Amino acid sequence: MLSYNMRPSLTPVPQRGDGIVDLWRSVVRHRTLLGAVTGTCCAAGVLYILLATPQYRAEALLRVQSKAGVSISALSDVSGSIAADGSASALRH
């Protein structure tokens, strides 16, 4: 584009083209920069995973309901021996 005094203008004239093709050409043109940024982010993530102190938290709720007359044979032997010793009250606290 020529200006009033017949010198080329410094402002580029936008050209209309296919957006996807232009985008792909830009990616190919700057593939080194994109690769460096992607590699740096991946390396930082791996470094964080390896060096960060893991923090775990778990909660559990155990609810046991006993029905009269129903017992599991393996537990009935144990419960009978504890009740005979009189130490069942110590285990409940």
C-alpha positions as CSV (number, residue, x, y, z in Angstrom):
1,M,0.0,0.0,0.0
2,L,1.4,3.4,-0.9
3,S,0.9,6.5,1.2
4,Y,0.4,10.0,0.0
5,N,4.0,10.6,-0.7
6,M,4.4,7.3,-2.6
7,R,6.4,5.5,0.0
8,P,5.4,2.1,1.1
9,S,3.3,2.1,4.3
10,L,4.7,0.3,7.4
11,T,1.3,-1.0,8.3
12,P,0.8,-4.4,6.8
13,V,-2.4,-5.0,4.9
14,P,-4.3,-7.9,6.4
15,Q,-4.8,-10.6,3.8
16,R,-7.8,-12.8,3.9
17,G,-6.9,-16.5,3.8
18,D,-8.0,-19.8,5.2
19,G,-7.7,-19.6,9.0
20,I,-6.8,-23.2,9.6
21,V,-4.1,-23.3,7.0
22,D,-2.6,-20.0,8.3
23,L,-2.7,-21.4,11.8
24,W,-1.0,-24.6,10.8
25,R,1.7,-22.6,8.9
26,S,2.2,-20.5,12.1
27,V,2.6,-23.7,14.2
28,V,5.1,-25.2,11.8
29,R,7.0,-21.9,11.6
30,H,7.3,-21.6,15.4
31,R,7.6,-25.4,16.2
32,T,10.8,-24.9,18.1
33,L,9.3,-22.3,20.4
34,L,6.1,-24.4,20.9
35,G,8.2,-27.5,21.6
36,A,10.4,-25.6,24.1
37,V,7.4,-24.2,26.0
38,T,5.6,-27.6,26.0
39,G,8.7,-29.4,27.2
40,T,9.4,-26.9,29.9
41,C,5.8,-27.2,31.3
42,C,6.0,-31.0,31.2
43,A,9.4,-31.0,32.9
44,A,8.1,-28.6,35.6
45,G,5.0,-30.9,36.2
46,V,7.2,-34.0,36.5
47,L,9.5,-32.2,38.9
48,Y,6.6,-31.1,41.0
49,I,5.2,-34.6,41.2
50,L,8.5,-36.1,42.2
51,L,9.4,-33.4,44.8
52,A,6.0,-32.5,46.4
53,T,5.1,-34.1,49.7
54,P,2.0,-36.3,49.2
55,Q,-0.9,-35.4,51.4
56,Y,-3.5,-38.1,52.0
57,R,-6.7,-37.9,53.9
58,A,-9.2,-40.7,54.5
59,E,-12.2,-41.1,56.7
60,A,-14.0,-44.3,57.4
61,L,-17.2,-45.0,59.2
62,L,-17.9,-48.5,60.4
63,R,-21.4,-49.3,61.5
64,V,-22.1,-52.8,63.0
65,Q,-25.7,-53.8,63.7
66,S,-26.3,-57.0,65.6
67,K,-29.5,-58.9,65.4
68,A,-30.7,-61.1,68.2
69,G,-30.2,-64.8,67.5
70,V,-28.0,-64.2,64.4
71,S,-24.2,-64.6,64.8
72,I,-21.3,-65.4,62.7
73,S,-19.7,-68.7,63.9
74,A,-16.1,-67.4,63.9
75,L,-17.1,-64.3,65.9
76,S,-19.4,-66.0,68.3
77,D,-16.4,-68.0,69.7
78,V,-14.5,-64.8,70.3
79,S,-17.4,-62.9,71.8
80,G,-18.1,-65.7,74.2
81,S,-14.5,-65.7,75.5
82,I,-14.4,-61.9,76.0
83,A,-17.7,-61.9,77.9
84,A,-16.5,-64.7,80.2
85,D,-13.3,-62.7,81.0
86,G,-15.3,-59.6,81.9
87,S,-13.0,-57.5,79.7
88,A,-15.7,-56.6,77.2
89,S,-16.3,-53.3,78.9
90,A,-12.6,-52.4,78.5
91,L,-12.8,-53.0,74.7
92,R,-15.9,-50.9,74.3
93,H,-14.2,-47.7,75.5
